[in-house]
Amino acid sequence: MPRFVPTFALLVPALLAPLPATADTPPGLTGFAPERQEAQHAYEAELRDTVDPERLAAWHDTTSSRPHVAGSPGDAALVEALAAAMTEMGLEVEKQELWLYLPHFVAAEVEVVTPERVTLDLQEAAFPEDPFSGHPELLPGWNAYSGSGEATAGVVYVNRGTKQDFARLAELGVEVAGKIVVARYGGNFRGYKAKFAEAAGAVGLLMYLDPKDYGYVRGLMWPEGGWANGTMIQRGALLTLPYPGDPLTPGVAADVPPTADGAPAYGDGHLSPMEVKMPSIPVQPIGWQAASEILSRMRGPVVPEEWQGGLPFNYRLTGGEGLTVRLRVEQHRRPTRTWNVVGRLAGERYPDEEIVVGCHHDAWSFGAGDPNAGTIVVLEAARAFAAAARAGQRPDRTLLFAHWGAEEQGIQGSVEWVEANVERLRDGAVAYVNLDMASMGPRFRGSAAPPLARSIREAAKAVASPVEGAGTVYDEWKGRSDGEPQLGALGGGSDHVGFYGHAGVPSAGFGGGGSEGISYHSNYEDLAWYRAVVGSDYVSAKMVTEVVVTLASRLAEADLVPLDPAGYAAGAGERLSELAAAVGEGERRTAIEQLVAQAAEVERAWLNAGEEAAAKLAAGGLGGEALIAANRRLRQADRAWLNERGLPGRPWYKNLYAAPDADSGYAPWLLPGLTARVEGEGDDAAFAATVEDYRQALERLGKVAEGVGERSGEEGEGGEP
Amino acid sequence: MPRFVPTFALLVPALLAPLPATADTPPGLTGFAPERQEAQHAYEAELRDTVDPERLAAWHDTTSSRPHVAGSPGDAALVEALAAAMTEMGLEVEKQELWLYLPHFVAAEVEVVTPERVTLDLQEAAFPEDPFSGHPELLPGWNAYSGSGEATAGVVYVNRGTKQDFARLAELGVEVAGKIVVARYGGNFRGYKAKFAEAAGAVGLLMYLDPKDYGYVRGLMWPEGGWANGTMIQRGALLTLPYPGDPLTPGVAADVPPTADGAPAYGDGHLSPMEVKMPSIPVQPIGWQAASEILSRMRGPVVPEEWQGGLPFNYRLTGGEGLTVRLRVEQHRRPTRTWNVVGRLAGERYPDEEIVVGCHHDAWSFGAGDPNAGTIVVLEAARAFAAAARAGQRPDRTLLFAHWGAEEQGIQGSVEWVEANVERLRDGAVAYVNLDMASMGPRFRGSAAPPLARSIREAAKAVASPVEGAGTVYDEWKGRSDGEPQLGALGGGSDHVGFYGHAGVPSAGFGGGGSEGISYHSNYEDLAWYRAVVGSDYVSAKMVTEVVVTLASRLAEADLVPLDPAGYAAGAGERLSELAAAVGEGERRTAIEQLVAQAAEVERAWLNAGEEAAAKLAAGGLGGEALIAANRRLRQADRAWLNERGLPGRPWYKNLYAAPDADSGYAPWLLPGLTARVEGEGDDAAFAATVEDYRQALERLGKVAEGVGERSGEEGEGGEP
């Protein structure tokens, strides 16, 4: 097992898988008629000039001064503040009211019972250096959607609680059934730790941040440095359903208020909690100091060498007879009100064509990192566009600035919004840009659907890096890359999932990283930590905001929207070649190789179409209805991947191009349907049906290409029949 | 810096550098006339059959039941026991009396003085599971040749105290002068930690075994497992003189008793202690529990990430103002009597041709690992040969079974014996086989001068591996190798150094490793630890003894001694090519490339000579004086590397082929003279002189080849002038 690297890449793991490079255009504006380029240069320069680090710091004060977990009074107050701020800017603000089936913390207790009674601390220590850490609204550690209940049992250490770890325990003959298991964070989405533990018969789960991954082995600890001290706890949700969003309303909006006695009121397509598999065992996150009280008392066989963490004793597989631990968790799940808050700046020429820039608003404590390091970027980008609009420059296309609710509980708000607006989005949405935790340091990185990669790189060339002497953001990024800097494939884990996986809207998530430390989902995720560890100068937030306004203004203003669907065909071809190699010789291989050939043809078609369209635009031969049609086709290229039956076993996920993986919840799978089949799911008939789905998707993608370069009737200069 | 792996390979680091492969002969006996092969097969099978695990266990009881540091009553008693045992076998036993300038432990104290007084434990904890651990003759931890004195000062952590580590501290602006420095063991010979610390102005040095390298991070700790518990201390000497052996008598035997008042009495070539640079600052080894009392109180800047060890806090570069430590060490250096004990089984046909099999007898505590895991192999091999001799089968050449004194204090006994017998050895010695710690596990490995590699591999093919189902020792060894199993290059660190580096006798050191744990140089290096961790069945000791008797009997009985000097030319050629690449273009490169070409010629000459001689032997055409002359030339091939001026800055080291490196003391340098020049020592004239030394050595090696295949006068069949 390779060494685990819990950095920013872990939090946004989609960054890890590079996309194949596609042909890049020279620096400059793509999709603009020559006579409009100068105006665009002036417009986007004005937008960038508006971005102000002091305003970013002020937005941070506004959003991060009070704990605001989803459904709490703090979050309701934040929703009002966000709405007020955007209204004041001059945006049309819409609050979408949601009723989500959310869990609420009631109580948690963990203690060593034998050989001696030791009650474990379940909340972070407060420090004078961090005045936020003593806030009265802060909660103890909890994992949303834990089962409620109590267990007293012996313990088993399960390393990271991955599928492989539980398989290893079975091989080693370690009995997990009836035990409370202890897992260290990292390696997979925490919900899978709970799922595998429950499947193995465990009666409870404790999770902690091991100092080898997050504490003194990495660097100085909070408040002296940025890493996890012994009381830091990572909170987080546990759902591993085959769909994100409200657990009771897959595919439809969760907008029905509860009954008078507070129970779910079922609308069309709503499920009862009885029908949805949520965790039933108690699950509790703790700090490494508390974990040490248990782990240091274990007396069973020693762990495999790579399972040893950073605490100062031998890690053991089992506690032995003398060690008993008691765990009690109580949570209340109930319909809970929250809101999405969306500010709209209507497009002047193409109001139905939308670019959405968003980030969630709910947090586990103050949210200074997750999400507000992104929220402040959304707000400042909105302020820049709104100021330009007030000064007379409105965008051609509509811009939406969104603050989603209850992302932390399972990407709920954004998914419900997508579900409520799916037809409109599939028709008119140009792109979704997700900014969760977007300004955590000066080093730019991200993931994107292939059609957006080129435009993101181009935007990065227009912005100065805050790293001294590094040139542009692009230069600094390239300096760390092997060749052309790559954007990772989109996995799961944040609000792009509804847009991309369900609606087929090309999406991206990016930002700055590279700071030394972690406070993720802890009570230390506050302004004191952020300003000490990431910085109080807000230069990374400024950088990211400048990239966002550059990118968004180009998407909003370009004559021909700067999407690059050829990247889909190239990416698909590369992934198909890997899958062909993985299946060995035989009929399956032949079938996949045919798809490889098809993808190559589609790539050529899009490259030709793109060149032709660009040439016509440069020559003034593309406008009016032809341009509108061409833009529709560019948008529709993404929708070509949508399949109404969805992925095998996950019908909500309609996008055949990419999805989160099915075992860890974080990693991206490219061509997930075919990947699932190659990994052995289903028989030959199922395999053939999936191949046919992909053949049709590529066919659709190819057909869409055919029309992009066509001239409109009224501007036709001959040559067409 | 690559990850440090403190296993057996650390203790015998020469294993790490693979030698180039040389052409191997098919399995079977090399150098035997056809008609003598059957008898040899029977003889060596009889020798192997004699080897008895119960006798090995009994030898272990005899040698490891009482602490026996050099110069102690326990060691004197062991010398008597060894002499008596070999006398009883029927060997001629000679005790060589030595007077060595050895240090003796008097007192040691370490305490934290501020911010609070904490006295640190300086001796291992005793456990009921390990009855040896409470022996009254056990000493606290000490480093032989520490300066005597006291220091009270602030502290600096210096990681492993290598040259690079001190350079890094200087870069980081950390002031070492006036401080007590704390270093973790590993990465270099501990003497260099002391040397670099003193050179940097430190006033004291503490060394400890970090749990990341040796403790709970590796596995279960003593007495539950084999790894270092918090009180385990690694003792060891600190000399880093440009010669091994008694520090006052480089190049001459240390056999002069002291004056009546106990002061050194100077013989010819003897030095005064004033003339010899020994450490002057106090140096003290401690356990990680004691180290933790200091390191956990440090408050300065955090260390570079790779300097962090396994204790549960951030490691710091400096203690900060509040931390003061006091260190006092007292040792007494004085002429001290000890003995080498050598048992001789005279050769019947060629008594002047000698094979020496040896291991030291002194230890830091009981020595169950270092050295007695080798001592028992020497004794049991001697018993097997002596029993065969009593039954009528005496070897053709002389076998010497040697137990050296004071190896732990600086490889003293063996070096003094070599110095006393250097002319005889250079003339008649066939090989030296060193068995220090030879049976520490079932997995065979070793290092050797190139001429011995083939014979060691062949001997390994005649012995069954104790690893179940693994076949022969060779098979098991090959199973872990990439291709043909290789023997490492010989570095420093044990008793082969005098034979190889000073007398030019082809040497080897090998044995079994692969056990999980370390008790090296601690008070836990006892029978309880050995039998729990390595095993109580003595199958690895049996395996190694069988390889030794097979190899030694072939060296003693073969008509044509099975040495393979072509390996020297091949190894030199490969190393010369590396050095040529390292110097870049220019005159120096041209000069080295000429040596490469010369080495290739010499290799061809030896391959031809070997084939010719083997053919003649097979055809019955090699015998009498011709055979004696041929064997002399095979022995002389090693002596071709001797250079009376020795290596640059290290005149005692005469062997131009290999030497311990000059900065860490453990790693082997091939072609050390030229290596030193390439690394920048000396001007162009010095470079040219060294190239000329190597040209002459290769010329000598080539000239020796010319005569090996020649027929003797009386058996000549024509063709020679």
Contacts between the chains, C-beta under 8 A, distances in Angstrom:
chain1	res1	chain2	res2	distance
A	211	B	312	6.7
A	216	B	308	7.4
A	216	B	312	6.6
A	216	B	313	5.4
A	216	B	314	4.7
A	217	B	308	5.8
A	218	B	305	7.3
A	219	B	302	6.2
A	219	B	305	7.1
A	219	B	314	7.1
A	220	B	302	5.0
A	220	B	314	5.5
A	221	B	314	6.9
A	225	B	302	7.0
A	225	B	314	7.7
A	302	B	219	6.1
A	302	B	220	5.0
A	302	B	225	7.0
A	305	B	218	7.3
A	305	B	219	7.1
A	308	B	216	7.4
A	308	B	217	5.7
A	310	B	310	7.4
A	310	B	312	7.1
A	311	B	312	6.2
A	312	B	211	6.7
A	312	B	216	6.6
A	312	B	310	7.1
A	312	B	311	6.1
A	312	B	312	4.1
A	313	B	216	5.3
A	314	B	216	4.7
A	314	B	219	7.0
A	314	B	220	5.5
A	314	B	221	6.8
A	314	B	225	7.6
